[in-house]
Amino acid sequence: MNGRPRKHSLTLRGHRTSVSLEDDFWDAFREIAVQEGRAINDLAAEIDETRGEDCGLASAIRLFVLRRLRAL
């Protein structure tokens, strides 16, 4: 198991960006998107729009995944 974050490219509202996430978080994020029938980019854009200024996108995605898994 590798706990180091790896960069992943996303397109948010037409703009390319990269997010560094650990493989486990990235896999869980993909699974959630599939379960919801949504594209990863759309889900990431929604998270990006709702995160506070004091929270980076990678952290916001991690928190989203954590909250979703806790809700199960």
C-alpha positions as CSV (number, residue, x, y, z in Angstrom):
1,M,0.0,0.0,0.0
2,N,1.4,3.4,-1.0
3,G,0.2,6.3,1.1
4,R,1.8,9.0,-1.0
5,P,-0.5,11.3,-2.9
6,R,-0.4,11.2,-6.7
7,K,-1.5,14.0,-9.0
8,H,-4.6,13.5,-11.0
9,S,-5.9,15.8,-13.7
10,L,-9.4,17.2,-13.6
11,T,-11.3,19.7,-15.7
12,L,-13.5,22.0,-13.6
13,R,-15.8,24.3,-15.6
14,G,-13.5,24.1,-18.6
15,H,-10.3,24.7,-16.7
16,R,-7.6,22.0,-16.2
17,T,-6.3,21.5,-12.7
18,S,-4.5,18.8,-10.8
19,V,-5.3,17.3,-7.5
20,S,-3.0,15.2,-5.3
21,L,-4.8,12.3,-3.7
22,E,-3.8,9.0,-2.2
23,D,-4.9,6.0,-4.4
24,D,-7.5,4.9,-1.8
25,F,-9.2,8.3,-1.8
26,W,-9.1,8.5,-5.6
27,D,-10.6,5.0,-5.9
28,A,-13.4,5.8,-3.4
29,F,-14.1,9.1,-5.2
30,R,-14.4,7.3,-8.5
31,E,-16.8,4.7,-7.0
32,I,-19.0,7.4,-5.5
33,A,-19.2,9.1,-8.9
34,V,-20.1,5.8,-10.6
35,Q,-22.8,5.1,-7.9
36,E,-24.3,8.5,-8.6
37,G,-24.1,8.2,-12.3
38,R,-21.9,11.3,-12.5
39,A,-18.6,12.2,-14.2
40,I,-15.7,12.7,-11.8
41,N,-15.1,16.2,-13.2
42,D,-18.7,17.2,-12.5
43,L,-18.6,15.9,-8.9
44,A,-15.2,17.6,-8.3
45,A,-16.6,20.9,-9.7
46,E,-19.6,20.7,-7.3
47,I,-17.2,20.1,-4.4
48,D,-15.0,22.9,-5.5
49,E,-18.0,25.3,-5.6
50,T,-19.1,24.5,-2.1
51,R,-15.7,24.3,-0.3
52,G,-14.6,27.2,1.9
53,E,-11.7,29.4,1.1
54,D,-9.7,27.8,3.9
55,C,-10.0,24.3,2.4
56,G,-8.0,23.1,-0.6
57,L,-9.7,21.0,-3.3
58,A,-7.8,17.8,-2.4
59,S,-8.8,18.2,1.3
60,A,-12.4,18.9,0.3
61,I,-12.5,15.7,-1.8
62,R,-11.0,13.7,1.1
63,L,-13.7,15.1,3.5
64,F,-16.4,14.4,0.9
65,V,-15.3,10.8,0.6
66,L,-15.0,10.4,4.4
67,R,-18.4,11.9,5.1
68,R,-20.0,9.7,2.4
69,L,-18.4,6.5,3.8
70,R,-19.5,7.4,7.4
71,A,-23.0,7.9,6.2
72,L,-23.2,4.2,5.1
